[in-house]
Amino acid sequence: MAHVPRHEFVPRWEQPYSYENRPLSIGQGQTISQPYIVAAMTQMLRPRPDMRVLEIGTGCGYQAAVLAECMADVWTVERIPELAEAAAARLKRLGYANVHVKTADGALGWPEHAPYDGILVTAAASEIPVALVDQLDQGGRMVIPVGVGRYEQVLTLVSRNEDGEVSEERGLPVAFVPLITAKKP
Ligand code: SAH
């Protein structure tokens, strides 16, 4: 995380606070998590240098850059085209050639590159999208805030074991913007 220039990812008026442990506005009514949560979610994936990871909710691209620092390839999906385009340009300018951005409904995942060793969802889902579970490889881990309403969300770890069985573990309480999808889980 010390390699990632967080001030480059936020609007000018948020830059003075960019190295404080607090969430910041990134425009379009969206926010970037506080660094502690970015770190905790990244750590829950158990990063390894050979891992291929999918992120849902690119936002400004900060979490994608943190993932790209410790994993091989990052595919990231954002529903708001302006955010996706700005993040792609920013990540390219900063030299993150291993991050691939597209505009789409992330509840569908990014099937062309599946399966993934890790999936990180940075918006809160009312239920865990089935498409994402389907795109998780054996031995893979998904971290996703689950819950309706800003104060009822729990960071949930979904793991698929080597036999393909899926299990869930509930962790930290969190407050994310909602995952907006037309797709029923
Ligand atoms: N990880 C981001 C912060 C994400 S904020 C960062 O580091 O900057 C949550 C993001 O999820 C917002 O940009 C929002 O537009 C996006 N989002 C919400 N629903 C989505 C969906 N169904 N598919 C893709 N992105 C979604």
Residues whose N, C-alpha, C, O or C-beta is under 5 A from the ligand:
A	BS01	SAH	Q30 T31 I32 I56 G57 T58 G59 C60 G61 Y62 Q63 A64 V77 E78 R79 I80 A104 D105 G106 A107 T122 A123 V177 P178 L179 I180 T181
